[in-house]
Amino acid sequence: MTLTDFDASGVRFEVSNLTEHFRVVHHGGETEYTAAMLQNLRNDDVLFDLGANVGMVAIHAASICRTVAFEPDPGYRRRLYVNSALNPDRKFAVEPVAISDKDGSIVLYTDGDSGNSPSLVDERGERGQVTVTARSLDSLIAEGRLPRPTVIKLDIEGAEILALRGAKQLLTDPERPRALFIEIHSTFLPSFESSAEEVYSLLDEFGYTDVTYRAERGGQTHLILHAS
C-alpha cells in the first residue's frame, strides 16, 4: 500500500505500509508521550532527535524549535528527506550517523521499508544489515559543526546506553541539555551487556533526576527528565 502526501494533524507524510500508517496517525501507540515531548519544547531549544526514523517527532518539533534529526538507516533517511520536502515550512537538519559510545563503523540491522525500527541488535536473526558511521555525542559536539543541544530525544532500541556512555562530557557540562526524552528498552539492553539499572544509574550520575513524565509500554519505559 502506498499513500503519498498523507495528512496527519496538518503535517504531511509519505506512508508506504500499514506499520508506517500506524506510526504517523497514532504515533506508534505513543500519542500521549509524543504530546508530552512536544509540550516540553520551547522556541529557543535545540532538539537532537536520535532515532528519527521517518520524522514522526522531528517534523512536529521543527515547528517549535531548531531540530537536528539523526537517522543512520539509508532507507528511512530517504523517507525522512521526502517527508521534510512535504513540509517545507518545517525545516530541520539531518545527520546520517548512528549515535554510540565511540566513533567508528557499526552494523545496523534493518527490515528495509517494512516500517519496523532499525536496531543494532538482530533480535530475530533474520534482518538485513548495513554498515553505518557511528559517532559519540561528545565527539560531535567537540567538532563544533553542530549546535549544542538543549534537549535530546533518544529512541534507539537499546543503544540508549551507548549514547549515554558517549555523552558524559556533554551531559555533565554546566551548559548541558536541560531535558532528556528517553525510551529505555529493557528487553534489548542485555544485548549491549547492560540493563535498565545501568541506564538509571548514569542518568542519576549525570544529574537528570527530575522526572516529569513516566509511562510503561510493552517492555519500554518512556521518560522525560530535567537536569536538577
Helices and strands as residue ranges (DSSP letters): E 3-8, E 11-15, H 18-26, G 27-29, H 31-39, E 46-50, H 58-61, E 66-70, H 74-86, E 93-95, E 98-99, E 104-110, G 112-114, E 128-135, H 137-143, E 151-154, H 160-165, H 168-172, E 179-185, G 189-192, H 196-205, E 210-217, E 220-226
